[in-house]
Amino acid sequence: MKQRKKRKQNKDIFVQIQNWVTEYKTTDDIKTKKELKKLITLAAMPFVKKIALGLARQSQDPFDDIIQVGALGLIKAINFYDEEVSPHFKSYATYLISGEIKHYLRDKSSVIRPPREIIDLSYKIKNIMKSLKLDYSEVTAEMISDMLEAPIDKVKEVLDVSRKKKIISLDEIMVKEEDGYVPLVEKLPSADYSDLFEMYETKVVLKDALNKLDDRLKETITLIYFKHMTQKQVSEKLNISQMQVSRRLHQAFDDLYKIITRKSREKTKCY
């Protein structure tokens, strides 16, 4: 039951994000676009962390570094999203966030050639995984270890190497141009983290809009997104239910969106 509620809450957030991305793509007001990008980035960061956690689970790389790389993928997704290519921003963002992280992990590991023992074990594990997937929806390192009668740490080491070397093809994502569609990889800038640091590292996000929120809503946003507390921890701290925390969160995002876009609409009316 709790898992279903959590999935529903995440789905609701992305319904909001989908609308914000559409507004971001259609508005001509530069300031509004900038604030909307920050709003989308803020709301989607827990999703970025979830992807980063899944990919870094067996990695020795600092988790914060991987989150930052994933956030860069999110920013690229916002910049290049096209509804004609993918009707769902979440799917598009997942592809780019995962791809950015996988490229980063691959680049860090590709300078070292795995020992012959790892290469041979990798081939065996690949075949075992194909066999196990016929009967199980999820194949764990422990299951593979039992089947091969191999040490669990060796199996995890091989899976880590394989995961880092598996890269995403950005040629598969197309971006709309005047003359048709071109591969996204041709449009991506070199890895420049200046925009990311402005939004994520400095914590100066939506400062003016946040200050206009109701104090309860501002407190909820601050605790979850800037103090890195879970909804459960926030509910205990504020002595309210998790459902109330979730409702406050959605209301806060709704209000932030209205605050950001209000000036743009008022400016349009003046013309």
C-alpha positions in Angstrom: 0.0 0.0 0.0 2.8 2.4 1.0 4.7 1.6 -2.2 1.6 2.4 -4.3 1.1 5.7 -2.6 4.7 6.6 -3.2 4.5 5.7 -6.9 1.3 7.8 -7.2 3.0 10.8 -5.5 6.0 10.5 -7.9 3.7 10.2 -10.9 1.8 13.4 -9.8 5.1 15.3 -9.5 5.9 14.4 -13.1 2.5 15.4 -14.3 3.4 18.9 -12.9 6.9 18.7 -14.4 5.5 17.8 -17.8 3.3 21.0 -17.7 6.2 23.1 -16.7 8.4 21.8 -19.5 5.7 22.6 -22.0 5.5 26.1 -20.6 9.3 26.4 -20.7 9.3 25.4 -24.3 6.6 27.8 -25.4 7.3 31.0 -23.4 9.4 33.7 -24.9 10.1 35.5 -21.7 13.8 34.9 -20.8 13.5 35.4 -17.1 10.5 33.0 -16.9 12.4 30.4 -18.9 15.3 30.7 -16.4 13.0 30.3 -13.4 11.1 27.5 -14.9 14.3 25.6 -15.6 15.2 26.0 -11.9 11.8 24.8 -10.8 12.0 21.7 -13.0 15.5 20.9 -11.8 14.5 21.4 -8.1 11.4 19.1 -8.4 13.2 16.4 -10.4 16.4 16.1 -8.3 15.0 13.3 -6.1 14.4 11.4 -9.4 18.0 12.1 -10.5 19.3 10.8 -7.1 17.2 7.6 -7.5 18.8 6.9 -10.9 22.3 7.8 -9.6 21.8 5.4 -6.6 20.8 2.6 -8.9 23.9 3.1 -11.1 26.3 3.8 -8.3 25.2 0.9 -6.0 28.3 -1.2 -6.8 30.6 1.7 -7.7 33.4 3.2 -5.7 32.9 6.7 -7.2 31.7 9.4 -4.8 27.9 9.5 -4.8 27.7 13.3 -4.9 29.8 13.4 -8.1 27.5 10.9 -9.8 24.4 13.0 -8.7 26.0 16.1 -10.2 26.6 14.3 -13.5 23.0 13.1 -13.5 21.8 16.6 -12.9 23.8 17.7 -15.9 21.8 15.1 -17.9 18.6 16.5 -16.5 19.5 20.0 -17.7 20.3 18.7 -21.2 16.9 16.9 -21.2 15.1 20.2 -20.3 17.0 22.1 -23.0 16.5 19.6 -25.8 13.1 18.0 -25.0 10.7 17.7 -28.0 7.2 16.3 -27.5 7.2 15.0 -31.1 10.2 12.8 -30.3 9.0 11.6 -26.9 5.5 12.4 -25.5 6.7 11.8 -21.9 9.4 14.0 -20.5 10.1 11.5 -17.7 11.2 8.8 -20.3 13.3 11.3 -22.2 15.0 12.6 -19.0 15.6 9.1 -17.7 17.4 8.3 -21.0 19.7 11.3 -20.8 20.3 11.2 -17.0 21.3 7.5 -17.2 23.4 8.1 -20.3 25.3 11.0 -18.8 26.1 8.9 -15.7 27.1 5.8 -17.7 29.4 7.8 -19.9 31.0 9.3 -16.9 31.5 5.9 -15.3 32.7 4.4 -18.5 35.3 7.2 -19.0 36.6 6.7 -15.5 37.0 3.0 -15.9 38.0 2.6 -19.6 41.7 3.6 -18.9 42.1 0.3 -17.0 41.8 -3.0 -18.9 40.2 -5.7 -16.7 42.3 -8.8 -15.9 41.7 -11.9 -18.0 40.0 -13.6 -15.0 37.4 -10.8 -15.0 36.8 -11.0 -18.7 36.3 -14.8 -18.6 34.0 -14.6 -15.6 32.0 -11.8 -17.3 31.2 -14.1 -20.2 30.0 -16.8 -17.9 27.9 -14.3 -15.9 26.3 -13.0 -19.0 25.1 -16.5 -20.0 23.9 -17.2 -16.5 21.9 -14.0 -16.4 20.2 -14.8 -19.7 19.2 -18.2 -18.2 17.9 -16.8 -14.9 15.9 -14.0 -16.5 13.7 -16.7 -18.1 12.4 -17.6 -14.6 13.0 -14.4 -12.5 12.1 -10.8 -13.0 15.1 -9.6 -11.1 18.5 -11.3 -11.1 20.8 -10.6 -8.1 24.5 -11.0 -7.6 23.8 -13.6 -4.9 21.8 -15.7 -7.4 24.6 -15.6 -9.9 27.2 -16.4 -7.2 25.3 -19.5 -6.2 24.8 -20.7 -9.8 28.5 -20.3 -10.7 29.8 -21.2 -7.2 31.9 -18.1 -7.4 32.8 -15.6 -4.6 30.1 -12.9 -4.3 32.7 -10.1 -4.3 34.1 -11.3 -7.7 30.6 -11.4 -9.2 29.9 -7.9 -8.0 33.2 -6.7 -9.4 32.4 -8.1 -12.8 28.9 -6.6 -12.7 30.4 -3.2 -11.8 32.9 -3.4 -14.7 30.1 -4.5 -17.2 27.7 -1.7 -16.0 30.4 1.0 -16.5 31.2 -0.2 -20.0 27.5 -0.3 -21.1 26.9 3.0 -22.8 23.8 4.7 -24.1 23.6 5.6 -27.8 22.7 9.3 -28.1 22.4 8.8 -31.8 19.0 7.2 -31.0 17.6 10.5 -29.7 16.7 13.0 -32.4 16.3 16.8 -32.1 14.0 18.8 -34.3 15.7 21.3 -36.7 14.4 23.5 -39.5 15.6 20.9 -42.1 14.4 17.9 -40.2 15.7 15.8 -37.3 19.4 15.4 -36.3 21.0 13.2 -33.6 21.0 14.8 -30.2 24.7 14.0 -29.8 25.4 16.6 -32.6 23.7 19.3 -30.5 25.1 18.6 -27.0 27.7 21.0 -25.8 30.9 19.8 -24.1 30.6 19.0 -20.4 30.3 22.5 -18.9 29.1 22.4 -15.3 28.8 26.2 -14.8 25.0 26.1 -15.3 24.7 23.0 -13.0 26.7 24.7 -10.2 24.5 27.8 -10.4 21.4 25.7 -9.9 22.5 22.8 -7.7 25.6 23.6 -5.8 25.0 27.2 -4.7 21.4 26.4 -3.5 20.3 29.8 -4.8 17.2 28.4 -6.4 14.0 30.4 -7.1 15.0 32.8 -4.3 12.3 35.4 -5.1 9.5 33.0 -5.7 10.3 30.9 -2.6 10.1 34.1 -0.4 6.6 34.6 -1.7 5.3 31.2 -0.6 3.2 30.6 2.5 5.5 30.0 5.4 4.3 26.4 5.8 4.9 25.6 2.2 8.3 27.3 2.1 9.4 25.3 5.2 8.3 22.0 3.6 10.3 22.8 0.4 13.3 23.9 2.4 13.4 20.8 4.6 13.0 18.3 1.8 15.1 19.9 -1.0 17.7 21.9 0.9 18.0 20.0 4.2 17.7 16.6 2.4 15.1 15.2 4.8 12.7 12.5 3.7 8.9 13.1 3.8 8.7 10.7 6.8 11.3 12.8 8.7 9.5 16.0 7.8 6.2 14.6 9.0 7.8 13.7 12.3 9.5 17.0 12.7 6.3 19.0 11.9 4.0 16.5 13.7 1.8 16.0 10.6 1.1 12.9 8.4 3.2 12.0 5.4 0.1 12.6 3.2 -0.1 16.2 4.5 3.6 16.6 3.7 2.9 15.4 0.2 0.0 17.7 -0.2 2.0 20.7 1.0 4.8 19.8 -1.4 2.4 19.7 -4.4 0.7 22.9 -3.3 4.2 24.6 -3.0 5.1 23.6 -6.5 1.7 24.7 -7.9 2.2 28.1 -6.2 5.8 28.5 -7.3 4.7 27.8 -10.9 1.9 30.4 -10.6 4.3 33.0 -9.2 6.9 32.4 -11.9 4.5 32.5 -14.8 2.2 35.3 -13.5 4.6 38.1 -14.5 5.1 36.6 -17.9 1.3 36.6 -18.5 0.9 40.1 -17.1 3.6 41.3 -19.4 1.9 39.6 -22.4 -1.5 41.3 -21.5 0.2 44.7 -21.5 1.1 44.2 -25.1 
